[in-house]
């Protein structure tokens, strides 16, 4: 009998979400009476993930840790740390908070994707264990154009090969830590390969040991970035809850 893989999640809630047009960062906006962050923690807590580290805005780590662990009872939450200027800095802070905890597989997830399903979390875990690096992704429906600096079309990549990446992105803990270390060195040396990475897979692709496996993502796992997204999310939650009530009544 093989020992269970020890898993942890780094939940990124340090962003300031300029597109949401609200004073409050989007992870703290309310959906059906709970914050977006609460819904994200709920989803991760229900999964087989062992521990969760929360990455928060500056100066809020202690208060958020207390609120979500003590008041809301998220017992899997083992630490909260402050994020950095860029997303990659926040990820590195989250990974560092897991040092020495025996994590073998790490899920890196955006709090702005609060509706990740248990099925997807299970798929991601299996792919992560098997390949060492995996991301959920959806085929793109639109034809994508690559623009040039002058504002004209430079190229049209074949749509069948294009995917929109989601999170949680799942990696061997030691491999993603090593990839981020190499990325940080390249950033310090102003190496062109270190141009700002917008997701973790990019760091693994350029500096890591594993090829990144594409896993089927899900529509409901889209990122909440605009007020319209929030309205849609409310609607989706209402539908899900009334469905759930029907099933319980039957």
C-alpha contacts under 8 A as a table, 3 or more apart, distances in Angstrom:
res1	aa1	res2	aa2	distance
5	X	104	X	6.25
5	X	105	X	7.03
6	X	49	X	7.94
6	X	50	X	6.70
6	X	102	X	6.81
6	X	103	X	5.23
6	X	104	X	5.29
6	X	105	X	6.42
7	X	48	X	7.96
7	X	49	X	5.25
7	X	50	X	5.37
7	X	51	X	6.78
7	X	103	X	5.57
7	X	104	X	5.94
7	X	105	X	4.80
7	X	106	X	5.74
7	X	107	X	7.66
8	X	49	X	5.62
8	X	50	X	5.55
8	X	51	X	4.59
8	X	52	X	5.57
8	X	53	X	7.62
8	X	98	X	7.99
8	X	103	X	6.18
8	X	104	X	7.96
8	X	105	X	6.51
8	X	106	X	4.96
8	X	107	X	6.24
9	X	44	X	7.83
9	X	49	X	6.91
9	X	51	X	6.31
9	X	52	X	4.71
9	X	53	X	6.16
9	X	106	X	5.44
9	X	107	X	4.43
9	X	108	X	5.74
9	X	109	X	7.12
10	X	52	X	6.01
10	X	53	X	4.93
10	X	54	X	6.07
10	X	55	X	7.13
10	X	91	X	7.26
10	X	94	X	5.64
10	X	95	X	6.95
10	X	106	X	7.18
10	X	107	X	6.15
10	X	108	X	4.85
10	X	109	X	6.24
11	X	52	X	6.98
11	X	53	X	6.12
11	X	54	X	4.93
11	X	55	X	6.05
11	X	94	X	7.91
11	X	108	X	6.19
11	X	109	X	5.03
11	X	110	X	5.92
11	X	111	X	6.04
12	X	15	X	7.64
12	X	54	X	6.31
12	X	55	X	4.98
12	X	56	X	6.99
12	X	90	X	7.23
12	X	91	X	7.33
12	X	108	X	7.53
12	X	109	X	6.11
12	X	110	X	4.94
12	X	111	X	5.56
13	X	27	X	6.23
13	X	37	X	7.20
13	X	54	X	6.91
13	X	55	X	5.47
13	X	56	X	5.08
13	X	57	X	6.96
13	X	110	X	6.78
13	X	111	X	5.34
13	X	112	X	7.58
14	X	55	X	5.65
14	X	56	X	4.12
14	X	57	X	4.11
14	X	58	X	7.52
14	X	82	X	7.12
14	X	83	X	5.36
14	X	84	X	7.86
14	X	90	X	7.25
15	X	25	X	6.91
15	X	56	X	7.81
15	X	57	X	6.60
15	X	87	X	7.87
16	X	25	X	5.00
16	X	26	X	7.35
16	X	57	X	7.82
17	X	20	X	5.90
17	X	25	X	5.58
17	X	26	X	6.01
17	X	225	X	7.08
18	X	21	X	6.19
18	X	22	X	7.81
18	X	25	X	7.97
19	X	225	X	6.10
19	X	226	X	5.77
20	X	25	X	7.79
20	X	26	X	6.61
20	X	225	X	5.83
20	X	226	X	4.59
20	X	227	X	5.70
21	X	226	X	7.63
21	X	227	X	7.51
22	X	25	X	7.07
22	X	26	X	7.82
24	X	28	X	6.50
24	X	29	X	6.67
25	X	28	X	5.80
25	X	29	X	6.97
26	X	29	X	5.17
26	X	36	X	7.21
26	X	112	X	7.10
26	X	224	X	7.71
26	X	225	X	7.45
27	X	35	X	6.59
27	X	36	X	4.91
27	X	37	X	5.07
27	X	111	X	6.19
27	X	112	X	5.90
28	X	35	X	5.01
28	X	36	X	5.85
28	X	37	X	6.25
29	X	35	X	5.32
29	X	36	X	6.00
30	X	33	X	5.67
30	X	34	X	5.12
30	X	35	X	4.32
30	X	36	X	6.14
31	X	34	X	5.37
31	X	35	X	5.91
31	X	36	X	6.23
31	X	230	X	7.60
31	X	233	X	7.50
31	X	234	X	5.93
32	X	234	X	6.51
32	X	237	X	7.31
32	X	238	X	7.88
34	X	38	X	6.09
34	X	39	X	6.97
35	X	38	X	5.04
35	X	39	X	6.59
36	X	39	X	5.24
36	X	40	X	6.39
36	X	111	X	6.96
36	X	112	X	6.73
36	X	114	X	6.09
37	X	40	X	5.04
37	X	41	X	6.15
37	X	111	X	5.47
37	X	112	X	7.32
37	X	114	X	6.91
38	X	41	X	5.12
38	X	42	X	6.02
38	X	68	X	7.70
39	X	42	X	4.98
39	X	43	X	6.30
39	X	114	X	5.24
39	X	115	X	7.13
40	X	43	X	5.24
40	X	44	X	6.41
40	X	111	X	5.54
40	X	112	X	7.67
40	X	113	X	6.78
40	X	114	X	3.98
40	X	115	X	6.72
40	X	116	X	7.65
41	X	44	X	5.20
41	X	45	X	5.89
41	X	74	X	7.43
41	X	111	X	7.90
41	X	114	X	7.78
42	X	45	X	5.09
42	X	46	X	6.26
42	X	74	X	7.81
43	X	46	X	5.43
43	X	47	X	6.75
43	X	114	X	7.11
43	X	115	X	7.01
43	X	116	X	6.62
43	X	117	X	6.99
43	X	118	X	7.14
44	X	47	X	5.33
44	X	49	X	6.75
44	X	52	X	7.96
45	X	48	X	7.66
45	X	49	X	7.01
45	X	74	X	7.12
45	X	76	X	6.52
46	X	118	X	7.50
47	X	118	X	6.17
47	X	121	X	6.93
47	X	122	X	7.67
48	X	122	X	7.97
49	X	52	X	7.67
50	X	76	X	6.47
51	X	76	X	4.83
51	X	77	X	6.01
51	X	78	X	6.21
52	X	76	X	5.63
52	X	77	X	4.60
52	X	78	X	5.89
52	X	79	X	7.19
53	X	77	X	5.94
53	X	78	X	5.92
53	X	79	X	4.95
53	X	80	X	5.62
53	X	81	X	7.57
53	X	94	X	6.29
53	X	97	X	7.14
53	X	98	X	7.45
54	X	61	X	7.98
54	X	65	X	7.75
54	X	77	X	7.27
54	X	79	X	6.33
54	X	80	X	4.51
54	X	81	X	6.34
54	X	94	X	7.11
55	X	61	X	7.38
55	X	80	X	5.72
55	X	81	X	5.01
55	X	82	X	5.49
55	X	83	X	5.46
55	X	90	X	6.56
55	X	91	X	7.83
55	X	93	X	7.53
55	X	94	X	6.06
56	X	60	X	6.15
56	X	61	X	5.52
56	X	64	X	7.68
56	X	80	X	6.81
56	X	81	X	6.07
56	X	82	X	4.85
56	X	83	X	5.58
57	X	60	X	5.78
57	X	61	X	7.19
57	X	82	X	5.69
57	X	83	X	5.79
58	X	61	X	7.26
58	X	82	X	5.31
58	X	83	X	6.50
58	X	84	X	7.93
59	X	62	X	7.65
59	X	82	X	6.87
60	X	63	X	5.54
60	X	64	X	6.00
60	X	82	X	7.15
61	X	64	X	5.39
61	X	65	X	5.98
61	X	80	X	5.14
61	X	81	X	5.29
61	X	82	X	5.71
62	X	65	X	5.20
62	X	66	X	6.27
62	X	80	X	6.83
62	X	81	X	7.99
63	X	66	X	5.22
63	X	67	X	6.12
64	X	67	X	5.00
64	X	68	X	5.97
64	X	80	X	7.44
65	X	68	X	5.51
65	X	69	X	5.74
65	X	70	X	7.80
65	X	77	X	7.65
65	X	79	X	6.84
65	X	80	X	5.60
66	X	69	X	5.37
66	X	70	X	5.29
66	X	71	X	7.00
67	X	70	X	5.64
67	X	71	X	5.03
67	X	72	X	6.51
68	X	71	X	5.77
68	X	72	X	4.89
68	X	73	X	6.35
68	X	74	X	5.90
68	X	77	X	7.91
69	X	72	X	5.81
69	X	73	X	4.81
69	X	74	X	4.62
69	X	75	X	5.80
69	X	77	X	6.23
70	X	73	X	5.20
70	X	74	X	7.33
74	X	77	X	5.79
75	X	78	X	7.43
77	X	80	X	7.83
79	X	97	X	7.09
81	X	93	X	6.85
81	X	94	X	6.71
81	X	97	X	7.30
82	X	90	X	7.32
82	X	93	X	7.31
83	X	87	X	7.81
83	X	89	X	6.64
83	X	90	X	4.12
83	X	91	X	7.62
83	X	93	X	6.48
83	X	94	X	7.89
84	X	87	X	6.98
84	X	88	X	7.83
84	X	89	X	4.78
84	X	90	X	4.82
84	X	93	X	7.58
85	X	89	X	6.41
85	X	90	X	7.43
86	X	89	X	5.29
86	X	90	X	6.65
87	X	90	X	5.14
87	X	91	X	6.34
87	X	198	X	7.26
88	X	91	X	5.03
88	X	92	X	6.21
88	X	197	X	7.05
88	X	198	X	7.63
88	X	199	X	7.70
88	X	200	X	7.59
89	X	92	X	5.14
89	X	93	X	6.27
90	X	93	X	5.08
90	X	94	X	6.26
91	X	94	X	5.05
91	X	95	X	6.13
91	X	108	X	7.67
92	X	95	X	5.08
92	X	96	X	6.07
92	X	177	X	7.82
92	X	180	X	7.14
93	X	96	X	5.14
93	X	97	X	6.36
94	X	97	X	5.19
94	X	98	X	6.86
95	X	98	X	5.36
95	X	99	X	6.92
95	X	177	X	7.04
96	X	99	X	5.26
98	X	101	X	5.61
98	X	102	X	7.94
98	X	103	X	6.95
99	X	102	X	7.48
99	X	103	X	7.85
100	X	103	X	7.80
103	X	106	X	6.90
103	X	173	X	6.34
104	X	172	X	5.88
104	X	173	X	5.18
104	X	174	X	7.21
105	X	128	X	7.11
105	X	129	X	7.26
105	X	170	X	6.93
105	X	171	X	5.70
105	X	172	X	4.70
105	X	173	X	5.10
106	X	170	X	5.61
106	X	171	X	5.47
106	X	172	X	6.36
106	X	173	X	5.44
107	X	168	X	5.55
107	X	169	X	5.66
107	X	170	X	4.47
107	X	171	X	6.72
108	X	167	X	6.80
108	X	168	X	5.14
108	X	169	X	5.27
108	X	170	X	6.30
108	X	200	X	7.86
109	X	113	X	7.68
109	X	167	X	5.13
109	X	168	X	4.24
109	X	169	X	6.60
110	X	113	X	5.60
110	X	114	X	7.90
110	X	167	X	6.43
110	X	168	X	7.13
110	X	223	X	7.97
111	X	114	X	5.87
112	X	223	X	5.42
112	X	224	X	5.34
112	X	225	X	7.47
113	X	116	X	6.49
113	X	167	X	7.64
113	X	221	X	5.60
113	X	222	X	6.05
113	X	223	X	4.82
113	X	224	X	6.38
114	X	221	X	7.19
115	X	220	X	6.16
115	X	221	X	5.42
116	X	120	X	6.67
116	X	121	X	7.16
116	X	218	X	7.92
116	X	220	X	7.04
116	X	221	X	5.05
117	X	120	X	5.27
117	X	121	X	6.35
117	X	221	X	7.71
118	X	121	X	5.03
118	X	122	X	6.12
119	X	122	X	5.12
119	X	123	X	6.22
120	X	123	X	4.95
120	X	124	X	6.03
120	X	217	X	6.96
120	X	218	X	7.67
121	X	124	X	5.08
121	X	125	X	6.16
121	X	168	X	7.71
122	X	125	X	5.12
122	X	126	X	6.32
123	X	126	X	5.26
123	X	127	X	6.21
123	X	215	X	7.56
124	X	127	X	5.15
124	X	128	X	5.90
124	X	134	X	6.76
124	X	135	X	7.20
124	X	136	X	7.22
124	X	168	X	7.59
124	X	169	X	7.66
124	X	170	X	6.57
124	X	215	X	7.16
125	X	128	X	5.05
125	X	129	X	6.12
125	X	170	X	7.14
126	X	129	X	5.26
126	X	130	X	6.19
127	X	130	X	5.04
127	X	131	X	5.81
127	X	132	X	7.58
127	X	133	X	7.49
127	X	134	X	6.00
127	X	213	X	7.34
127	X	215	X	7.47
128	X	131	X	5.41
128	X	132	X	4.97
128	X	133	X	5.32
128	X	134	X	5.43
128	X	170	X	5.44
128	X	171	X	5.76
128	X	172	X	7.06
129	X	132	X	5.84
129	X	172	X	7.64
131	X	134	X	6.85
131	X	210	X	7.30
131	X	211	X	7.68
131	X	212	X	7.49
131	X	213	X	6.72
132	X	170	X	7.67
132	X	171	X	5.26
132	X	172	X	4.96
132	X	175	X	7.82
132	X	210	X	6.13
132	X	212	X	7.76
133	X	169	X	7.60
133	X	170	X	5.67
133	X	171	X	4.36
133	X	172	X	6.55
133	X	201	X	7.75
133	X	204	X	7.85
133	X	210	X	6.07
133	X	211	X	6.65
133	X	212	X	4.84
133	X	213	X	6.13
134	X	169	X	5.94
134	X	170	X	5.28
134	X	171	X	6.54
134	X	201	X	7.89
134	X	212	X	5.11
134	X	213	X	4.43
134	X	214	X	5.93
134	X	215	X	6.72
135	X	165	X	6.89
135	X	166	X	6.81
135	X	167	X	6.55
135	X	168	X	6.77
135	X	169	X	4.52
135	X	170	X	6.34
135	X	201	X	7.27
135	X	212	X	7.00
135	X	213	X	6.33
135	X	214	X	5.41
135	X	215	X	5.84
136	X	165	X	6.15
136	X	166	X	5.30
136	X	167	X	6.15
136	X	168	X	6.98
136	X	169	X	6.78
136	X	214	X	6.07
136	X	215	X	4.65
136	X	216	X	5.43
136	X	217	X	4.35
136	X	218	X	7.86
137	X	163	X	5.75
137	X	164	X	5.29
137	X	165	X	4.41
137	X	166	X	5.47
137	X	214	X	6.31
137	X	215	X	6.05
137	X	216	X	5.48
137	X	217	X	4.60
137	X	218	X	7.65
138	X	163	X	5.28
138	X	164	X	5.16
138	X	165	X	6.71
138	X	166	X	7.83
138	X	216	X	6.21
138	X	217	X	5.39
138	X	218	X	6.86
138	X	219	X	7.84
139	X	160	X	7.39
139	X	161	X	7.98
139	X	162	X	6.11
139	X	163	X	4.39
139	X	164	X	6.25
140	X	143	X	7.63
140	X	159	X	6.98
140	X	162	X	6.03
140	X	163	X	5.32
140	X	164	X	6.02
141	X	159	X	7.99
142	X	159	X	7.81
143	X	156	X	7.57
143	X	159	X	6.14
144	X	156	X	6.25
144	X	157	X	6.78
144	X	159	X	7.06
145	X	153	X	6.32
145	X	154	X	7.50
145	X	155	X	6.07
145	X	156	X	4.88
145	X	157	X	7.02
146	X	153	X	5.94
146	X	154	X	5.56
146	X	155	X	5.11
146	X	156	X	6.08
146	X	157	X	7.51
147	X	151	X	6.04
147	X	152	X	5.59
147	X	153	X	4.52
147	X	154	X	5.16
147	X	155	X	7.05
148	X	151	X	5.47
148	X	152	X	5.58
148	X	153	X	6.16
148	X	154	X	5.50
149	X	152	X	7.56
153	X	156	X	7.73
157	X	161	X	7.84
157	X	162	X	7.74
158	X	161	X	5.87
158	X	162	X	7.06
159	X	162	X	5.17
166	X	169	X	7.36
166	X	217	X	6.91
166	X	221	X	7.43
166	X	222	X	7.24
166	X	223	X	7.97
169	X	200	X	7.08
169	X	201	X	7.13
171	X	175	X	7.04
171	X	176	X	6.11
172	X	175	X	5.24
172	X	176	X	6.25
173	X	176	X	5.48
173	X	177	X	6.18
174	X	177	X	5.21
174	X	178	X	6.15
175	X	178	X	5.16
175	X	179	X	6.13
175	X	208	X	6.46
175	X	209	X	6.43
175	X	210	X	7.76
176	X	179	X	4.93
176	X	180	X	6.10
176	X	203	X	7.97
176	X	204	X	6.49
176	X	208	X	6.79
177	X	180	X	5.19
177	X	181	X	6.22
178	X	181	X	5.06
178	X	182	X	6.33
178	X	208	X	7.06
179	X	182	X	5.18
179	X	183	X	6.10
179	X	203	X	6.19
179	X	204	X	5.73
179	X	207	X	4.94
179	X	208	X	4.56
179	X	209	X	7.60
180	X	183	X	4.79
180	X	184	X	6.00
180	X	203	X	6.47
180	X	204	X	7.83
180	X	207	X	7.55
181	X	184	X	5.11
181	X	185	X	6.29
182	X	185	X	5.10
182	X	186	X	6.18
182	X	207	X	6.14
183	X	186	X	5.03
183	X	187	X	6.08
183	X	194	X	5.91
183	X	203	X	6.58
183	X	207	X	6.39
184	X	187	X	4.96
184	X	188	X	6.14
184	X	194	X	7.77
185	X	188	X	5.10
185	X	189	X	6.20
186	X	189	X	4.97
186	X	190	X	5.93
186	X	191	X	5.04
186	X	192	X	7.90
186	X	193	X	7.17
186	X	194	X	5.52
187	X	190	X	4.82
187	X	191	X	6.05
187	X	194	X	5.18
187	X	195	X	7.40
188	X	191	X	7.73
190	X	194	X	7.02
191	X	194	X	5.63
191	X	195	X	7.62
192	X	195	X	5.60
193	X	206	X	7.00
194	X	197	X	7.18
197	X	200	X	7.15
197	X	202	X	5.94
197	X	203	X	6.51
198	X	202	X	7.26
199	X	202	X	5.70
199	X	203	X	7.30
200	X	203	X	5.27
200	X	204	X	6.53
201	X	204	X	4.95
201	X	205	X	5.92
201	X	212	X	6.75
202	X	205	X	4.92
202	X	206	X	6.20
203	X	206	X	5.37
203	X	207	X	5.75
203	X	208	X	6.80
204	X	207	X	5.31
204	X	208	X	4.15
204	X	209	X	7.07
204	X	210	X	6.89
204	X	211	X	7.68
204	X	212	X	7.42
205	X	208	X	5.97
205	X	210	X	7.52
205	X	211	X	6.62
205	X	212	X	6.90
217	X	221	X	7.40
218	X	221	X	5.43
218	X	222	X	7.53
219	X	222	X	5.87
224	X	229	X	5.30
224	X	230	X	6.33
225	X	229	X	6.34
225	X	230	X	7.85
226	X	229	X	5.16
226	X	230	X	6.63
227	X	230	X	5.07
227	X	231	X	6.40
228	X	231	X	5.10
228	X	232	X	6.25
229	X	232	X	5.10
229	X	233	X	6.08
230	X	233	X	4.95
230	X	234	X	6.23
231	X	234	X	5.19
231	X	235	X	6.38
232	X	235	X	5.08
232	X	236	X	6.14
233	X	236	X	4.99
233	X	237	X	6.08
234	X	237	X	5.16
234	X	238	X	6.18
235	X	238	X	5.13
235	X	239	X	6.27
236	X	239	X	5.14
236	X	240	X	6.08
237	X	240	X	5.00
237	X	241	X	5.99
238	X	241	X	5.16
238	X	242	X	6.16
239	X	242	X	5.28
239	X	243	X	6.11
240	X	243	X	5.15
240	X	244	X	6.10
241	X	244	X	4.91
241	X	245	X	6.13
242	X	245	X	4.95
242	X	246	X	6.18
243	X	246	X	5.13
243	X	247	X	6.33
244	X	247	X	5.20
244	X	248	X	6.28
245	X	248	X	5.05
245	X	249	X	6.13
246	X	249	X	5.11
246	X	250	X	6.16
247	X	250	X	5.19
